[in-house]
Amino acid sequence: MKFLVLVTVLLCILNSAIADPKCYRCLGEGDVCNPSSSICPYGTICANISDTNRCVALPTLGGNCSVTEACLDGYKCDDGTSICVAKDYLGYGEKCTSDSQCTNELKCVNGGLCLNEKYPKCSKRGGCKPGETCIEGNCTTPLADGAVCKEDDDCIYTRSCLKNRCTVPLTVPEGGDCEDTVDCDVSKGLRCVKGSCMQFVSGTNCTVQNDQWQCPDMSICTCDSPSNFTGGCQDIIDFSSITQSKFNSYYECVSKSGCPYVDNIIKESCLSKCSNPVDVESNIDRLCNSGNIVKGTFLFTVLIVLSSLLFSMYQSNSYSPQAGCIPLRIKKKYIDGGNGGALGDKGEQPHDRLVLLDIQVMLVTSGSGETWVFPKGSIKKNETKKKAAKRETFEEAGLKGKIVKSIEPLEVADHHKECNLTYYVLYVKKKKKEWDESDKRLRNWFSLNTVLKERLPMKPHIEQAIIATQRAISIYQNNFGKDPIPKDNFKLKKKELEMALFKK
């Protein structure tokens, strides 16, 4: 698990595949702000008050969050009361008074203890006792550094599963695979750029044509004035403060504390006793005190390397960050619609039948059941956007898989719920028959090419995400799935398409 917290510092509303470029201005508390081009100070948010957007202070525990819809210090805005409350901050065996206090799959039972009633069965690390993790559905001892793994939760807490090996933070050399800059050896000037640890020099040019994708993870593009759309990449934090010794001290504190894992670390949590290795406030101030104006052509959130067990998460704009997945699979489609046109039909078919490689996406019904959406949700303090996206997809759709790195994450804005969404294309490997929200949601696979013709009830940002995915995947379909092929060649062509999708 990474030492990460998500601090949203920049926003841009994506209204089409190519958005208008903007420079972002740093403001003060009380200033009139623009949700799509302002950075409010640390601990404030751009919210609408009397028909005017202003940078206003975030409330903390017990405060009214009806205006901000977000809270300070890691507290959550309760949907029913609009009051900031403590949620998901107690772990296995800790005393509780309600289920909402207990992290993920734990319940407040047995006279007031957070427990997993199915133990040792589990779905996540939080369903296990202190010092344990969840591997293939069972609570057990975490894998040692360097061991073969399938996902981060297989490894010791704070480690990552990279190239199927449990990996210590800040150790990946130049050219090695990474998910975030925290994987790379930053002491040697390495940053994570599109999945690889690469040398980075502060001030490297970034232009309106390439913009943020030119900059490494945890850096942004800055310019001197709103009219100047060529600037330089700038680290969000001072990486000289990110050292292996600090992380070692932090991990030692975590391992000796005897505290259980929790999703949301607040000051009331056992693990808050372990010191934060990075100062959040000074790094956010560093962004606006640099004298630069932040530039972007699309919505994005900045990942700051911090502890996965921090005291708080702050947002400095009007829209809250969320992450999700666009689940994808490849099935055979008989070109004459045999057996009623069923996709992936397993019935008896002649060997000379012709098929197409049909790329499908899964949609689930929304919480209200009124529209179809991609699974998504809020980003927790101990997560990267990718981790949050995969967790939400497992909870809402019962799917597990692998992020397709060859397709860039899609950034869109849900203006109805005022949240900024980062969607990752997830190649599905496993589907559970019953999942966390199976009693609340329906799910269904749809052909990517024709899903919009189904005229399903969906919001504009979902249609936007589908269109962007169609464009991103079109090159692969043109190379591998455009022309009919004999049924017997399907497995080979499917494998070739899979290899192309995961080729960097």
C-alpha positions as CSV (number, residue, x, y, z in Angstrom):
1,M,0.0,0.0,0.0
2,K,1.4,3.4,-1.0
3,F,2.2,6.3,1.3
4,L,-0.3,8.5,-0.6
5,V,-3.0,11.0,-0.1
6,L,-4.9,12.7,-2.8
7,V,-4.8,16.5,-2.7
8,T,-6.8,18.0,-5.5
9,V,-5.2,21.3,-6.6
10,L,-6.3,21.8,-10.1
11,L,-9.5,21.3,-12.0
12,C,-10.7,21.8,-15.6
13,I,-14.1,20.9,-16.9
14,L,-13.8,18.6,-19.9
15,N,-16.6,19.3,-22.3
16,S,-15.2,17.5,-25.3
17,A,-12.4,15.2,-26.3
18,I,-10.1,18.3,-26.5
19,A,-10.8,21.0,-23.9
20,D,-9.9,24.7,-24.0
21,P,-6.5,25.4,-22.4
22,K,-6.5,27.4,-19.1
23,C,-4.1,28.7,-16.6
24,Y,-5.1,28.3,-13.0
25,R,-4.8,31.0,-10.4
26,C,-4.0,30.7,-6.7
27,L,-6.6,32.6,-4.5
28,G,-7.1,33.5,-0.8
29,E,-9.9,32.5,1.5
30,G,-13.0,34.5,0.8
31,D,-12.0,35.3,-2.8
32,V,-14.4,34.8,-5.6
33,C,-13.4,31.6,-7.4
34,N,-14.1,29.7,-10.6
35,P,-14.5,25.9,-10.1
36,S,-12.7,25.2,-13.3
37,S,-9.7,27.5,-13.0
38,S,-9.0,28.4,-9.4
39,I,-6.9,27.0,-6.6
40,C,-8.3,27.8,-3.2
41,P,-6.0,27.9,-0.1
42,Y,-5.1,24.8,1.9
43,G,-8.1,23.8,4.0
44,T,-10.7,25.7,1.9
45,I,-13.0,24.8,-1.0
46,C,-14.6,26.7,-3.8
47,A,-18.3,26.6,-2.9
48,N,-21.4,28.4,-4.0
49,I,-22.8,30.9,-1.5
50,S,-25.7,33.1,-2.4
51,D,-25.1,32.4,-6.2
52,T,-21.4,33.3,-5.9
53,N,-18.5,30.9,-5.8
54,R,-16.0,31.7,-3.0
55,C,-13.1,30.0,-1.3
56,V,-14.6,29.0,2.0
57,A,-13.2,27.1,5.0
58,L,-14.0,23.4,5.2
59,P,-15.9,22.4,8.4
60,T,-14.4,19.8,10.8
61,L,-16.1,17.2,13.1
62,G,-19.6,18.3,14.0
63,G,-19.6,21.1,11.5
64,N,-22.3,21.8,8.9
65,C,-21.2,20.6,5.5
66,S,-24.4,21.4,3.5
67,V,-22.5,24.0,1.5
68,T,-19.1,22.4,1.1
69,E,-20.3,18.8,0.9
70,A,-16.8,17.9,2.2
71,C,-15.0,18.1,5.6
72,L,-11.6,18.8,7.0
73,D,-9.3,16.4,8.9
74,G,-10.5,13.3,7.2
75,Y,-14.1,13.5,8.5
76,K,-17.0,12.6,6.1
77,C,-20.1,14.7,5.2
78,D,-23.1,12.6,6.2
79,D,-25.6,12.4,3.4
80,G,-28.6,12.4,5.7
81,T,-27.7,15.2,8.2
82,S,-25.0,17.2,6.3
83,I,-22.9,17.1,9.4
84,C,-19.2,16.2,9.5
85,V,-18.9,12.8,11.2
86,A,-16.2,10.1,11.8
87,K,-16.5,7.1,9.5
88,D,-14.4,4.0,8.6
89,Y,-11.8,4.8,11.2
90,L,-11.9,1.8,13.5
91,G,-10.4,-1.6,12.7
92,Y,-10.7,-5.2,13.6
93,G,-11.4,-5.7,17.3
94,E,-11.7,-2.1,18.2
95,K,-14.7,-0.8,20.3
96,C,-17.5,0.8,18.4
97,T,-21.1,2.0,18.7
98,S,-22.2,1.8,15.0
99,D,-21.3,0.0,11.8
100,S,-20.4,3.3,10.1
101,Q,-17.4,3.6,12.4
102,C,-15.9,0.3,11.3
103,T,-13.7,0.0,8.2
104,N,-15.0,-1.7,5.0
105,E,-16.4,-5.2,5.6
106,L,-16.4,-5.0,9.4
107,K,-19.6,-4.7,11.5
108,C,-20.2,-3.4,15.0
109,V,-21.2,-6.6,16.8
110,N,-20.7,-8.7,20.0
111,G,-21.5,-5.9,22.3
112,G,-19.6,-3.2,20.5
113,L,-16.6,-4.5,18.6
114,C,-15.7,-4.1,14.9
115,L,-15.5,-7.7,13.6
116,N,-15.6,-9.6,10.4
117,E,-18.4,-12.1,10.9
118,K,-17.1,-14.3,8.0
119,Y,-13.5,-14.4,9.4
120,P,-11.1,-15.8,8.2
121,K,-12.9,-15.2,4.9
122,C,-12.3,-11.7,3.6
123,S,-12.4,-9.5,0.5
124,K,-9.9,-6.8,1.7
125,R,-7.0,-6.3,4.1
126,G,-9.4,-4.4,6.5
127,G,-11.4,-7.6,7.1
128,C,-8.4,-9.2,8.9
129,K,-6.8,-8.9,12.3
130,P,-3.8,-6.7,12.9
131,G,-0.7,-7.9,11.1
132,E,-2.7,-10.0,8.6
133,T,-3.8,-9.3,5.1
134,C,-6.3,-10.8,2.7
135,I,-4.9,-13.1,0.0
136,E,-7.2,-14.9,-2.3
137,G,-10.2,-14.5,0.0
138,N,-8.5,-15.6,3.3
139,C,-6.8,-13.7,6.1
140,T,-3.2,-14.7,6.4
141,T,0.4,-13.5,6.9
142,P,1.5,-10.9,4.2
143,L,4.1,-11.9,1.7
144,A,7.7,-10.9,2.3
145,D,9.5,-8.3,0.2
146,G,10.4,-9.7,-3.2
147,A,7.8,-12.5,-3.0
148,V,5.6,-13.3,-6.0
149,C,2.3,-11.4,-5.7
150,K,-0.9,-10.6,-7.6
151,E,-2.0,-7.3,-6.0
152,D,-0.8,-4.8,-3.4
153,D,-2.8,-6.3,-0.5
154,D,-0.8,-9.5,-0.9
155,C,2.3,-7.7,0.4
156,I,3.4,-6.1,3.7
157,Y,1.4,-3.0,4.4
158,T,3.0,0.0,2.6
159,R,4.5,-2.2,-0.1
160,S,3.4,-2.4,-3.8
161,C,3.0,-5.3,-6.1
162,L,5.0,-4.4,-9.2
163,K,5.7,-6.8,-12.0
164,N,4.2,-9.5,-9.7
165,R,6.8,-8.8,-6.9
166,C,6.3,-7.2,-3.5
167,T,8.3,-4.0,-3.8
168,V,9.6,-1.6,-1.2
169,P,8.9,2.1,-1.9
170,L,11.5,4.3,-3.5
171,T,13.6,1.4,-4.8
172,V,12.6,1.0,-8.5
173,P,15.6,1.9,-10.7
174,E,15.6,3.9,-13.9
175,G,13.6,2.1,-16.6
176,G,11.7,0.0,-14.1
177,D,7.9,-0.3,-13.9
178,C,6.0,2.0,-11.6
179,E,2.5,3.1,-10.7
180,D,3.4,6.2,-8.9
181,T,6.5,8.3,-8.3
182,V,6.7,6.9,-4.8
183,D,7.8,3.6,-6.4
184,C,10.9,5.2,-8.0
185,D,14.3,6.0,-6.4
186,V,13.6,9.8,-6.2
187,S,17.0,10.3,-4.6
188,K,18.5,9.7,-8.1
189,G,16.1,12.2,-9.8
190,L,13.6,9.6,-11.0
191,R,9.9,10.2,-11.4
192,C,7.1,7.9,-12.7
193,V,6.3,8.8,-16.3
194,K,3.6,6.7,-18.0
195,G,4.4,3.6,-16.0
196,S,8.3,3.8,-16.1
197,C,10.8,5.4,-13.7
198,M,12.6,8.1,-15.7
199,Q,15.0,11.0,-15.1
200,F,13.3,14.3,-14.5
201,V,14.6,17.8,-14.6
202,S,12.5,20.5,-13.0
203,G,11.4,23.0,-15.6
204,T,11.2,20.6,-18.5
205,N,9.1,22.2,-21.2
206,C,5.4,21.3,-21.4
207,T,3.1,22.8,-24.0
208,V,-0.6,23.2,-24.7
209,Q,-0.4,20.4,-27.3
210,N,0.9,17.7,-24.8
211,D,0.3,19.5,-21.5
212,Q,0.1,17.5,-18.3
213,W,0.8,14.1,-19.9
214,Q,4.3,15.5,-20.6
215,C,4.9,16.0,-16.9
216,P,5.7,13.1,-14.5
217,D,3.3,11.8,-11.9
218,M,3.1,14.2,-8.9
219,S,4.1,17.2,-11.0
220,I,2.2,19.9,-12.9
221,C,2.7,22.3,-15.8
222,T,3.2,25.9,-14.7
223,C,3.3,29.1,-16.8
224,D,4.1,32.8,-16.0
225,S,0.8,34.3,-17.2
226,P,-2.7,33.2,-18.2
227,S,-1.9,34.1,-21.9
228,N,1.2,32.0,-21.9
229,F,0.6,28.3,-22.8
230,T,4.1,27.0,-22.9
231,G,5.6,26.4,-19.4
232,G,7.7,24.0,-17.3
233,C,7.0,20.9,-15.3
234,Q,7.2,21.5,-11.6
235,D,7.2,19.0,-8.7
236,I,4.3,19.5,-6.4
237,I,6.3,18.5,-3.3
238,D,9.9,18.8,-2.3
239,F,11.2,15.3,-3.0
240,S,14.4,15.9,-1.0
241,S,12.1,15.3,2.0
242,I,11.0,11.9,0.7
243,T,13.7,9.6,2.1
244,Q,13.9,5.8,2.7
245,S,14.8,6.4,6.3
246,K,11.6,8.3,7.0
247,F,9.5,5.5,5.4
248,N,11.5,2.9,7.4
249,S,10.7,4.7,10.6
250,Y,7.1,5.0,9.7
251,Y,6.8,1.3,8.8
252,E,8.5,0.4,12.0
253,C,6.0,2.5,13.9
254,V,3.1,0.9,12.1
255,S,4.3,-2.7,12.6
256,K,5.0,-2.2,16.3
257,S,1.8,-0.3,17.1
258,G,-0.4,-3.4,17.0
259,C,-3.1,-1.2,15.4
260,P,-5.5,-2.8,12.9
261,Y,-5.7,-1.6,9.3
262,V,-8.4,1.1,8.6
263,D,-9.5,2.9,5.4
264,N,-9.7,6.3,7.0
265,I,-7.0,7.5,9.4
266,I,-8.2,10.4,11.5
267,K,-6.9,11.6,14.9
268,E,-9.3,9.2,16.7
269,S,-7.7,6.2,14.9
270,C,-5.1,4.0,16.6
271,L,-2.6,4.4,13.7
272,S,-2.6,8.2,13.9
273,K,0.2,7.8,16.5
274,C,2.6,7.1,13.7
275,S,4.1,10.4,12.4
276,N,3.3,11.7,8.9
277,P,6.5,11.5,6.9
278,V,5.6,14.6,4.8
279,D,4.2,17.9,5.8
280,V,1.0,18.4,3.7
281,E,0.4,22.1,4.3
282,S,3.9,23.3,3.4
283,N,3.7,21.4,0.1
284,I,0.4,22.9,-0.9
285,D,1.6,26.4,0.1
286,R,4.7,25.7,-2.0
287,L,2.6,25.3,-5.1
288,C,1.0,28.8,-4.8
289,N,4.0,30.5,-3.3
290,S,6.1,29.7,-6.3
291,G,4.7,32.6,-8.2
292,N,3.6,30.4,-11.1
293,I,0.2,29.9,-12.6
294,V,-0.8,26.3,-13.1
295,K,-1.8,25.4,-16.6
296,G,-3.8,22.6,-18.0
297,T,-6.0,21.4,-20.9
298,F,-8.0,18.8,-19.0
299,L,-9.2,18.0,-15.5
300,F,-6.7,16.2,-13.3
301,T,-5.8,15.6,-9.7
302,V,-2.3,15.7,-8.3
303,L,-1.1,12.8,-6.3
304,I,1.2,13.9,-3.4
305,V,3.6,11.3,-1.9
306,L,2.5,11.1,1.7
307,S,1.8,8.4,4.3
308,S,-1.0,6.0,3.7
309,L,-1.9,6.7,7.3
310,L,-2.3,10.4,7.4
311,F,-4.4,12.6,9.6
312,S,-6.4,14.3,6.9
313,M,-7.3,14.8,3.3
314,Y,-7.9,18.3,1.9
315,Q,-9.6,19.5,-1.3
316,S,-9.0,23.0,-2.7
317,N,-11.7,23.3,-5.3
318,S,-15.4,23.0,-5.6
319,Y,-15.6,19.5,-7.1
320,S,-14.5,16.4,-5.1
321,P,-12.2,13.9,-6.8
322,Q,-13.5,10.4,-7.5
323,A,-12.1,7.4,-9.5
324,G,-13.6,4.5,-11.3
325,C,-13.1,1.9,-14.0
326,I,-14.4,1.2,-17.4
327,P,-14.6,-2.6,-17.3
328,L,-13.7,-4.3,-20.5
329,R,-13.7,-7.8,-21.9
330,I,-13.3,-9.5,-25.3
331,K,-16.0,-12.0,-26.6
332,K,-16.8,-13.6,-29.9
333,K,-19.7,-12.2,-31.9
334,Y,-21.2,-14.3,-34.7
335,I,-21.6,-12.0,-37.6
336,D,-25.0,-13.5,-38.6
337,G,-26.3,-13.2,-35.0
338,G,-26.6,-17.0,-34.6
339,N,-28.8,-18.2,-31.7
340,G,-30.6,-14.9,-31.3
341,G,-27.4,-12.9,-31.6
342,A,-26.1,-14.1,-28.2
343,L,-22.6,-12.8,-27.6
344,G,-20.0,-15.4,-26.7
345,D,-22.5,-18.2,-27.3
346,K,-21.3,-21.6,-26.1
347,G,-23.8,-23.6,-28.1
348,E,-22.8,-26.0,-30.9
349,Q,-21.6,-24.0,-33.9
350,P,-20.0,-25.1,-37.1
351,H,-16.2,-24.7,-37.2
352,D,-16.3,-22.6,-40.3
353,R,-18.6,-19.9,-38.7
354,L,-17.2,-16.4,-39.0
355,V,-16.9,-14.2,-35.9
356,L,-15.7,-10.8,-34.8
357,L,-13.7,-9.8,-31.8
358,D,-16.4,-7.9,-29.8
359,I,-15.0,-5.5,-27.2
360,Q,-17.6,-5.1,-24.4
361,V,-17.9,-2.7,-21.5
362,M,-19.8,-3.3,-18.3
363,L,-22.3,-0.8,-16.9
364,V,-24.0,-0.9,-13.5
365,T,-27.1,0.8,-12.3
366,S,-26.7,3.9,-10.2
367,G,-27.5,4.0,-6.5
368,S,-31.0,5.3,-7.3
369,G,-31.4,2.7,-10.0
370,E,-32.5,5.4,-12.5
371,T,-29.4,5.5,-14.8
372,W,-26.5,3.3,-16.0
373,V,-23.0,4.2,-14.9
374,F,-19.5,3.0,-14.7
375,P,-18.5,1.9,-11.2
376,K,-16.7,4.7,-9.3
377,G,-16.5,6.3,-5.9
378,S,-14.5,8.5,-3.5
379,I,-10.7,8.3,-3.1
380,K,-9.7,7.3,0.4
381,K,-6.6,8.7,2.1
382,N,-4.6,5.6,1.9
383,E,-5.2,5.2,-1.9
384,T,-4.0,6.2,-5.2
385,K,-6.6,6.9,-7.8
386,K,-5.9,3.5,-9.4
387,K,-6.4,1.7,-6.1
388,A,-9.6,3.6,-5.4
389,A,-10.9,2.8,-8.9
390,K,-10.2,-0.9,-8.6
391,R,-11.7,-1.1,-5.1
392,E,-14.9,0.7,-6.1
393,T,-15.2,-1.6,-9.2
394,F,-15.0,-4.6,-7.0
395,E,-17.5,-3.2,-4.5
396,E,-20.1,-2.0,-7.1
397,A,-19.7,-4.5,-9.8
398,G,-17.8,-7.5,-8.3
399,L,-15.1,-7.3,-10.9
400,K,-11.3,-7.7,-10.6
401,G,-8.8,-7.2,-13.4
402,K,-5.7,-5.3,-14.7
403,I,-5.5,-1.7,-15.6
404,V,-4.8,-1.2,-19.3
405,K,-1.8,1.1,-19.2
406,S,-1.6,1.6,-23.0
407,I,-4.8,3.7,-22.7
408,E,-4.5,7.0,-20.9
409,P,-6.9,7.6,-17.9
410,L,-10.0,9.5,-18.9
411,E,-10.8,12.7,-17.0
412,V,-14.4,13.9,-16.9
413,A,-16.7,16.0,-14.7
414,D,-20.0,15.0,-13.2
415,H,-21.6,18.4,-12.9
416,H,-24.8,17.0,-11.3
417,K,-22.9,15.5,-8.3
418,E,-20.1,18.1,-8.5
419,C,-17.3,15.5,-8.7
420,N,-14.3,15.1,-11.0
421,L,-13.9,11.5,-12.2
422,T,-10.8,9.7,-13.3
423,Y,-11.7,6.5,-15.2
424,Y,-9.2,3.7,-15.9
425,V,-9.9,1.0,-18.5
426,L,-9.9,-2.3,-16.6
427,Y,-9.4,-5.6,-18.4
428,V,-11.6,-7.9,-16.4
429,K,-10.1,-11.2,-15.2
430,K,-12.6,-12.3,-12.5
431,K,-16.3,-11.7,-12.0
432,K,-18.1,-12.6,-8.7
433,K,-21.6,-14.0,-8.8
434,E,-22.4,-12.1,-5.6
435,W,-20.7,-8.9,-4.6
436,D,-20.9,-6.2,-2.0
437,E,-23.6,-4.2,-3.7
438,S,-25.4,-7.0,-5.6
439,D,-28.6,-6.3,-3.7
440,K,-28.5,-2.7,-4.8
441,R,-27.3,-2.7,-8.4
442,L,-27.8,-4.5,-11.7
443,R,-24.9,-5.0,-14.0
444,N,-24.7,-5.9,-17.7
445,W,-22.2,-6.2,-20.6
446,F,-22.7,-4.1,-23.7
447,S,-20.8,-4.0,-27.0
448,L,-18.6,-0.9,-26.9
449,N,-19.4,-0.1,-30.5
450,T,-23.2,-0.2,-30.1
451,V,-23.9,0.6,-26.5
452,L,-25.0,4.2,-27.2
453,K,-27.5,2.9,-29.7
454,E,-29.2,1.0,-26.9
455,R,-30.5,4.4,-25.7
456,L,-30.0,3.5,-22.1
457,P,-30.7,6.2,-19.5
458,M,-27.3,7.7,-18.7
459,K,-25.8,11.1,-17.8
460,P,-23.7,13.1,-20.3
461,H,-20.4,12.4,-18.7
462,I,-21.0,8.6,-19.1
463,E,-21.8,9.1,-22.8
464,Q,-18.6,11.2,-23.0
465,A,-16.6,8.4,-21.3
466,I,-18.0,5.8,-23.8
467,I,-17.1,8.0,-26.8
468,A,-13.6,8.6,-25.6
469,T,-13.1,4.9,-24.9
470,Q,-14.4,4.1,-28.4
471,R,-11.8,6.4,-29.9
472,A,-9.0,5.0,-27.7
473,I,-9.8,1.4,-28.6
474,S,-10.5,2.0,-32.3
475,I,-6.8,1.5,-33.3
476,Y,-6.8,-1.9,-31.7
477,Q,-10.1,-2.9,-33.3
478,N,-8.9,-1.8,-36.7
479,N,-5.8,-4.0,-36.3
480,F,-7.4,-7.0,-34.7
481,G,-11.1,-7.0,-34.8
482,K,-12.4,-5.2,-37.9
483,D,-12.7,-8.1,-40.2
484,P,-14.5,-11.4,-39.7
485,I,-12.3,-14.4,-38.8
486,P,-13.0,-18.2,-38.6
487,K,-14.4,-19.2,-35.2
488,D,-11.4,-21.5,-34.6
489,N,-9.0,-18.5,-34.9
490,F,-10.8,-16.6,-32.2
491,K,-8.6,-17.6,-29.2
492,L,-5.4,-16.7,-31.1
493,K,-6.7,-13.3,-32.3
494,K,-8.0,-12.6,-28.8
495,K,-4.6,-13.3,-27.3
496,E,-2.9,-11.0,-29.9
497,L,-5.4,-8.2,-29.0
498,E,-4.7,-8.7,-25.3
499,M,-0.9,-8.5,-25.8
500,A,-1.4,-5.3,-27.9
501,L,-3.5,-3.7,-25.1
502,F,-0.9,-4.3,-22.4
503,K,2.1,-3.4,-24.5
504,K,3.6,-0.1,-23.2
